[in-house]
């Protein structure tokens, strides 16, 4: 079994798509409208084999946000600086001890992410 896709609720698909591609740097895999009012936008973080999907007709836009998604990075300071430069509101880096460091941000719908560095 492989985890390869995480659906996220979005109240504005175009706004979410722009956030993830223009600010966070995810790759747009596809944006398709297969019919019956359905739209699927799939995006993948650089270097990841797991994608996210936002859209219409398969995720309830009023569903509770997804919390605690992790993006594992080699350098949390650099990742944070890059996102901040792209207009993302990212927390300061927290050192959890034991070589584990985090910084946090959320998308426009409140889906929350952690940048995680483990040394």
Buried (B, 14 or more C-beta within 10 A) or exposed (E): EEEEEEBBBBEEBEBBBEBBBEBBBBBEBEBEEEEEEEBBBBBBBEEBEEBBBBBBEEBEEEEEEBEEBEBBBEEBEEBBBBBBEEEBEBEEBEEEEEEEBBBBBBBBBEBBBBBBBEE
